[in-house]
Amino acid sequence: MKTVYRTFMLHQVQIAQGLLEAHGIISYVHNEYVNNVAVMPVAENYLLKVGERDFARALEILQQSALLEEDQQDL
């Protein structure tokens, strides 16, 4: 799996995941529950991962939707 999107905001990664799902691309959110199990808040990125064969299409979809910021386009 490859990371196609990263953010500190859980709701943003969930929006991106829903957008990819609407286009038939299955994805996985890494670190989705990290703040639920940590005793103290942690600053971990949420990572949206897709299969290697879906990576290029997922990246294109996210770029067209303007969800990806310039610093994320180097994933």
The first five atom37 places (N, CA, C, CB, O) and aatype in JSON, in Angstrom:
{
  "aatype": [12, 11, 16, 19, 18, 1, 16, 13, 12, 10, 8, 5, 19, 5, 9, 0, 5, 7, 10, 10, 6, 0, 8, 7, 9, 9, 15, 18, 19, 8, 2, 6, 18, 19, 2, 2, 19, 0, 19, 12, 14, 19, 0, 6, 2, 18, 10, 10, 11, 19, 7, 6, 1, 3, 13, 0, 1, 0, 10, 6, 9, 10, 5, 5, 15, 0, 10, 10, 6, 6, 3, 5, 5, 3, 10],
  "atom_mask": [
    [1, 1, 1, 1, 1],
    [1, 1, 1, 1, 1],
    [1, 1, 1, 1, 1],
    [1, 1, 1, 1, 1],
    [1, 1, 1, 1, 1],
    [1, 1, 1, 1, 1],
    [1, 1, 1, 1, 1],
    [1, 1, 1, 1, 1],
    [1, 1, 1, 1, 1],
    [1, 1, 1, 1, 1],
    [1, 1, 1, 1, 1],
    [1, 1, 1, 1, 1],
    [1, 1, 1, 1, 1],
    [1, 1, 1, 1, 1],
    [1, 1, 1, 1, 1],
    [1, 1, 1, 1, 1],
    [1, 1, 1, 1, 1],
    [1, 1, 1, 0, 1],
    [1, 1, 1, 1, 1],
    [1, 1, 1, 1, 1],
    [1, 1, 1, 1, 1],
    [1, 1, 1, 1, 1],
    [1, 1, 1, 1, 1],
    [1, 1, 1, 0, 1],
    [1, 1, 1, 1, 1],
    [1, 1, 1, 1, 1],
    [1, 1, 1, 1, 1],
    [1, 1, 1, 1, 1],
    [1, 1, 1, 1, 1],
    [1, 1, 1, 1, 1],
    [1, 1, 1, 1, 1],
    [1, 1, 1, 1, 1],
    [1, 1, 1, 1, 1],
    [1, 1, 1, 1, 1],
    [1, 1, 1, 1, 1],
    [1, 1, 1, 1, 1],
    [1, 1, 1, 1, 1],
    [1, 1, 1, 1, 1],
    [1, 1, 1, 1, 1],
    [1, 1, 1, 1, 1],
    [1, 1, 1, 1, 1],
    [1, 1, 1, 1, 1],
    [1, 1, 1, 1, 1],
    [1, 1, 1, 1, 1],
    [1, 1, 1, 1, 1],
    [1, 1, 1, 1, 1],
    [1, 1, 1, 1, 1],
    [1, 1, 1, 1, 1],
    [1, 1, 1, 1, 1],
    [1, 1, 1, 1, 1],
    [1, 1, 1, 0, 1],
    [1, 1, 1, 1, 1],
    [1, 1, 1, 1, 1],
    [1, 1, 1, 1, 1],
    [1, 1, 1, 1, 1],
    [1, 1, 1, 1, 1],
    [1, 1, 1, 1, 1],
    [1, 1, 1, 1, 1],
    [1, 1, 1, 1, 1],
    [1, 1, 1, 1, 1],
    [1, 1, 1, 1, 1],
    [1, 1, 1, 1, 1],
    [1, 1, 1, 1, 1],
    [1, 1, 1, 1, 1],
    [1, 1, 1, 1, 1],
    [1, 1, 1, 1, 1],
    [1, 1, 1, 1, 1],
    [1, 1, 1, 1, 1],
    [1, 1, 1, 1, 1],
    [1, 1, 1, 1, 1],
    [1, 1, 1, 1, 1],
    [1, 1, 1, 1, 1],
    [1, 1, 1, 1, 1],
    [1, 1, 1, 1, 1],
    [1, 1, 1, 1, 1]
  ],
  "atom_positions": [
    [[0.83, -1.17, 0.0], [0.0, 0.0, 0.0], [0.88, 1.25, 0.0], [-0.95, -0.01, 1.21], [1.98, 1.25, 0.55]],
    [[0.38, 2.3, -0.63], [1.12, 3.55, -0.73], [0.29, 4.69, -0.14], [1.49, 3.86, -2.21], [-0.94, 4.7, -0.25]],
    [[0.96, 5.62, 0.49], [0.29, 6.77, 1.09], [-0.03, 7.77, -0.01], [1.17, 7.42, 2.19], [0.85, 8.23, -0.74]],
    [[-1.32, 8.11, -0.11], [-1.77, 9.06, -1.12], [-2.16, 10.4, -0.51], [-2.94, 8.47, -1.9], [-2.29, 11.39, -1.22]],
    [[-2.36, 10.43, 0.81], [-2.8, 11.65, 1.48], [-2.4, 11.59, 2.93], [-4.33, 11.85, 1.33], [-2.45, 10.53, 3.55]],
    [[-2.0, 12.73, 3.49], [-1.67, 12.79, 4.92], [-2.14, 14.12, 5.48], [-0.13, 12.6, 5.16], [-2.11, 15.14, 4.8]],
    [[-2.57, 14.08, 6.72], [-3.07, 15.29, 7.38], [-3.12, 15.05, 8.89], [-4.46, 15.68, 6.84], [-3.14, 13.91, 9.35]],
    [[-3.14, 16.15, 9.64], [-3.34, 16.07, 11.09], [-4.82, 16.05, 11.45], [-2.65, 17.24, 11.78], [-5.16, 15.8, 12.6]],
    [[-5.69, 16.3, 10.48], [-7.13, 16.43, 10.73], [-7.88, 15.17, 10.29], [-7.69, 17.66, 9.99], [-7.93, 14.85, 9.1]],
    [[-8.45, 14.46, 11.25], [-9.14, 13.21, 10.95], [-10.29, 13.42, 9.96], [-9.67, 12.59, 12.22], [-10.47, 12.61, 9.06]],
    [[-11.05, 14.5, 10.12], [-12.18, 14.71, 9.22], [-11.73, 14.92, 7.78], [-13.0, 15.91, 9.68], [-12.46, 14.55, 6.85]],
    [[-10.55, 15.51, 7.56], [-10.07, 15.7, 6.2], [-9.71, 14.37, 5.54], [-8.86, 16.62, 6.2], [-10.01, 14.16, 4.36]],
    [[-9.09, 13.49, 6.28], [-8.73, 12.19, 5.71], [-10.01, 11.37, 5.45], [-7.77, 11.42, 6.66], [-10.05, 10.59, 4.5]],
    [[-11.02, 11.55, 6.27], [-12.28, 10.84, 6.05], [-13.0, 11.36, 4.8], [-13.18, 10.97, 7.28], [-13.63, 10.59, 4.08]],
    [[-12.91, 12.67, 4.54], [-13.48, 13.24, 3.32], [-12.76, 12.67, 2.1], [-13.39, 14.79, 3.33], [-13.4, 12.27, 1.13]],
    [[-11.44, 12.63, 2.16], [-10.66, 12.08, 1.06], [-10.98, 10.61, 0.84], [-9.15, 12.26, 1.32], [-11.08, 10.15, -0.3]],
    [[-11.13, 9.87, 1.91], [-11.46, 8.45, 1.81], [-12.83, 8.27, 1.16], [-11.43, 7.78, 3.2], [-13.0, 7.39, 0.31]],
    [[-13.8, 9.08, 1.54], [-15.13, 9.01, 0.95], [-15.11, 9.35, -0.53], [0.0, 0.0, 0.0], [-15.83, 8.73, -1.32]],
    [[-14.3, 10.32, -0.91], [-14.17, 10.69, -2.32], [-13.6, 9.54, -3.13], [-13.3, 11.94, -2.46], [-14.09, 9.23, -4.22]],
    [[-12.56, 8.92, -2.61], [-11.97, 7.78, -3.33], [-12.96, 6.62, -3.4], [-10.67, 7.33, -2.64], [-13.07, 5.95, -4.43]],
    [[-13.67, 6.38, -2.32], [-14.67, 5.31, -2.29], [-15.74, 5.54, -3.36], [-15.31, 5.2, -0.89], [-16.2, 4.59, -3.99]],
    [[-16.14, 6.79, -3.55], [-17.14, 7.13, -4.56], [-16.65, 6.82, -5.97], [-17.51, 8.61, -4.45], [-17.45, 6.64, -6.89]],
    [[-15.33, 6.76, -6.12], [-14.74, 6.41, -7.42], [-14.3, 4.94, -7.47], [-13.53, 7.31, -7.7], [-13.6, 4.53, -8.39]],
    [[-14.72, 4.17, -6.49], [-14.43, 2.74, -6.5], [-13.05, 2.35, -6.03], [0.0, 0.0, 0.0], [-12.59, 1.24, -6.3]],
    [[-12.38, 3.24, -5.32], [-11.03, 2.95, -4.83], [-11.09, 2.68, -3.33], [-10.05, 4.13, -5.14], [-11.55, 3.52, -2.55]],
    [[-10.64, 1.51, -2.95], [-10.62, 1.11, -1.55], [-9.36, 1.69, -0.9], [-10.65, -0.44, -1.4], [-8.28, 1.65, -1.48]],
    [[-9.53, 2.25, 0.3], [-8.39, 2.83, 1.0], [-8.45, 2.46, 2.48], [-8.36, 4.37, 0.82], [-9.45, 1.96, 2.98]],
    [[-7.34, 2.74, 3.16], [-7.19, 2.42, 4.58], [-6.6, 3.64, 5.27], [-6.28, 1.17, 4.79], [-5.66, 4.24, 4.77]],
    [[-7.16, 4.01, 6.42], [-6.63, 5.15, 7.19], [-5.71, 4.6, 8.28], [-7.79, 6.0, 7.82], [-6.15, 3.93, 9.21]],
    [[-4.44, 4.91, 8.14], [-3.43, 4.51, 9.12], [-3.41, 5.56, 10.24], [-2.01, 4.36, 8.46], [-3.46, 6.75, 9.96]],
    [[-3.34, 5.13, 11.47], [-3.35, 5.99, 12.67], [-4.74, 6.54, 12.98], [-2.37, 7.15, 12.49], [-4.86, 7.52, 13.72]],
    [[-5.78, 5.96, 12.44], [-7.14, 6.46, 12.65], [-7.51, 6.49, 14.13], [-8.13, 5.61, 11.88], [-8.24, 7.38, 14.56]],
    [[-7.04, 5.52, 14.89], [-7.45, 5.41, 16.29], [-6.35, 5.78, 17.27], [-7.92, 4.03, 16.56], [-6.5, 5.55, 18.47]],
    [[-5.26, 6.35, 16.8], [-4.11, 6.61, 17.67], [-4.47, 7.56, 18.81], [-2.96, 7.19, 16.85], [-3.99, 7.37, 19.93]],
    [[-5.29, 8.56, 18.57], [-5.65, 9.49, 19.64], [-6.65, 8.89, 20.62], [-6.22, 10.76, 19.05], [-6.84, 9.44, 21.71]],
    [[-7.29, 7.8, 20.26], [-8.23, 7.14, 21.17], [-7.53, 6.27, 22.21], [-9.21, 6.3, 20.38], [-8.08, 6.02, 23.27]],
    [[-6.33, 5.83, 21.91], [-5.63, 4.93, 22.83], [-4.48, 5.63, 23.57], [-5.1, 3.74, 22.08], [-3.97, 5.1, 24.56]],
    [[-4.08, 6.78, 23.09], [-2.98, 7.5, 23.74], [-3.48, 8.19, 25.0], [-2.34, 8.53, 22.77], [-4.57, 8.75, 25.01]],
    [[-2.68, 8.14, 26.05], [-3.04, 8.81, 27.3], [-2.97, 10.32, 27.12], [-2.1, 8.35, 28.45], [-3.83, 11.05, 27.61]],
    [[-1.95, 10.77, 26.43], [-1.8, 12.19, 26.15], [-2.01, 12.4, 24.65], [-0.39, 12.72, 26.61], [-1.67, 11.52, 23.86]],
    [[-2.56, 13.53, 24.24], [-2.73, 13.79, 22.8], [-1.39, 13.72, 22.08], [-3.37, 15.16, 22.58], [-0.37, 14.19, 22.58]],
    [[-1.41, 13.14, 20.92], [-0.2, 13.03, 20.12], [-0.43, 13.71, 18.78], [0.21, 11.54, 19.91], [-1.57, 13.8, 18.31]],
    [[0.62, 14.19, 18.2], [0.52, 14.86, 16.91], [0.98, 13.9, 15.83], [1.36, 16.18, 16.88], [2.09, 14.02, 15.3]],
    [[0.15, 12.96, 15.51], [0.45, 11.98, 14.48], [-0.35, 12.3, 13.23], [0.16, 10.55, 14.96], [-1.53, 12.64, 13.31]],
    [[0.28, 12.19, 12.09], [-0.44, 12.33, 10.83], [-1.37, 11.15, 10.63], [0.54, 12.45, 9.66], [-1.04, 10.02, 10.98]],
    [[-2.52, 11.44, 10.07], [-3.39, 10.37, 9.58], [-2.96, 10.13, 8.14], [-4.93, 10.75, 9.7], [-2.82, 11.08, 7.36]],
    [[-2.75, 8.89, 7.79], [-2.28, 8.54, 6.46], [-3.35, 7.77, 5.72], [-0.98, 7.72, 6.53], [-3.88, 6.78, 6.24]],
    [[-3.69, 8.22, 4.52], [-4.64, 7.5, 3.68], [-3.84, 6.68, 2.69], [-5.62, 8.48, 2.95], [-3.07, 7.22, 1.9]],
    [[-4.03, 5.37, 2.75], [-3.24, 4.46, 1.93], [-4.14, 3.74, 0.94], [-2.5, 3.44, 2.81], [-5.28, 3.39, 1.24]],
    [[-3.61, 3.54, -0.26], [-4.32, 2.8, -1.31], [-3.37, 1.76, -1.88], [-4.84, 3.77, -2.44], [-2.16, 1.82, -1.67]],
    [[-3.94, 0.8, -2.59], [-3.12, -0.2, -3.26], [-2.27, 0.44, -4.35], [0.0, 0.0, 0.0], [-2.64, 1.48, -4.9]],
    [[-1.15, -0.18, -4.65], [-0.22, 0.38, -5.64], [-0.87, 0.58, -7.0], [0.99, -0.52, -5.79], [-0.59, 1.57, -7.68]],
    [[-1.73, -0.32, -7.41], [-2.34, -0.17, -8.74], [-3.37, 0.96, -8.78], [-3.01, -1.49, -9.16], [-3.7, 1.45, -9.86]],
    [[-3.89, 1.38, -7.61], [-4.85, 2.48, -7.56], [-4.2, 3.83, -7.25], [-5.9, 2.18, -6.52], [-4.87, 4.86, -7.26]],
    [[-2.9, 3.83, -6.97], [-2.24, 5.03, -6.49], [-2.35, 6.21, -7.46], [-0.79, 4.74, -6.22], [-2.74, 7.3, -7.05]],
    [[-2.01, 6.0, -8.72], [-2.0, 7.1, -9.69], [-3.4, 7.69, -9.86], [-1.47, 6.6, -11.05], [-3.56, 8.91, -9.9]],
    [[-4.39, 6.84, -9.96], [-5.78, 7.31, -10.12], [-6.25, 8.05, -8.86], [-6.73, 6.12, -10.43], [-6.89, 9.09, -8.95]],
    [[-5.92, 7.51, -7.69], [-6.31, 8.15, -6.43], [-5.66, 9.53, -6.3], [-5.92, 7.27, -5.23], [-6.31, 10.49, -5.89]],
    [[-4.4, 9.63, -6.65], [-3.7, 10.9, -6.6], [-4.34, 11.91, -7.54], [-2.21, 10.71, -6.95], [-4.51, 13.07, -7.19]],
    [[-4.69, 11.46, -8.73], [-5.36, 12.33, -9.71], [-6.7, 12.83, -9.18], [-5.57, 11.57, -11.04], [-7.02, 14.02, -9.31]],
    [[-7.48, 11.95, -8.58], [-8.79, 12.33, -8.03], [-8.63, 13.36, -6.93], [-9.52, 11.09, -7.49], [-9.35, 14.35, -6.9]],
    [[-7.69, 13.14, -6.03], [-7.49, 14.07, -4.93], [-6.94, 15.42, -5.41], [-6.54, 13.47, -3.91], [-7.3, 16.46, -4.86]],
    [[-6.09, 15.4, -6.42], [-5.57, 16.65, -6.97], [-6.69, 17.45, -7.63], [-4.45, 16.37, -7.99], [-6.77, 18.67, -7.48]],
    [[-7.55, 16.77, -8.36], [-8.66, 17.46, -9.03], [-9.66, 18.03, -8.04], [-9.38, 16.5, -9.98], [-10.32, 19.03, -8.32]],
    [[-9.77, 17.39, -6.89], [-10.72, 17.86, -5.88], [-10.15, 18.98, -5.03], [-11.15, 16.7, -4.99], [-10.85, 19.54, -4.19]],
    [[-8.89, 19.31, -5.23], [-8.19, 20.35, -4.48], [-7.98, 19.97, -3.01], [-8.94, 21.66, -4.57], [-7.74, 20.86, -2.19]],
    [[-8.08, 18.7, -2.67], [-7.79, 18.26, -1.3], [-6.29, 18.23, -1.03], [-8.39, 16.89, -1.04], [-5.84, 18.47, 0.09]],
    [[-5.52, 17.93, -2.07], [-4.08, 17.87, -1.88], [-3.48, 19.26, -1.93], [-3.43, 16.97, -2.94], [-3.75, 20.03, -2.85]],
    [[-2.69, 19.57, -0.93], [-1.97, 20.82, -0.92], [-0.65, 20.61, -1.64], [-1.74, 21.35, 0.53], [-0.24, 19.47, -1.86]],
    [[0.01, 21.68, -2.01], [1.24, 21.57, -2.78], [2.29, 20.7, -2.1], [1.82, 22.93, -3.03], [3.01, 19.96, -2.77]],
    [[2.39, 20.77, -0.77], [3.42, 20.0, -0.07], [3.12, 18.52, -0.04], [3.59, 20.5, 1.33], [4.01, 17.72, 0.28]],
    [[1.9, 18.12, -0.35], [1.54, 16.71, -0.33], [1.67, 16.07, -1.7], [0.14, 16.54, 0.18], [1.56, 14.85, -1.79]],
    [[1.88, 16.82, -2.74], [1.91, 16.26, -4.06], [3.22, 15.52, -4.36], [1.7, 17.34, -5.07], [3.39, 15.0, -5.46]],
    [[4.12, 15.47, -3.4], [5.38, 14.75, -3.56], [5.34, 13.38, -2.91], [6.51, 15.55, -2.99], [6.4, 12.78, -2.71]],
    [[4.18, 12.87, -2.56], [4.09, 11.6, -1.85], [4.66, 10.51, -2.66], [2.67, 11.26, -1.48], [4.67, 9.36, -2.22]]
  ]
}
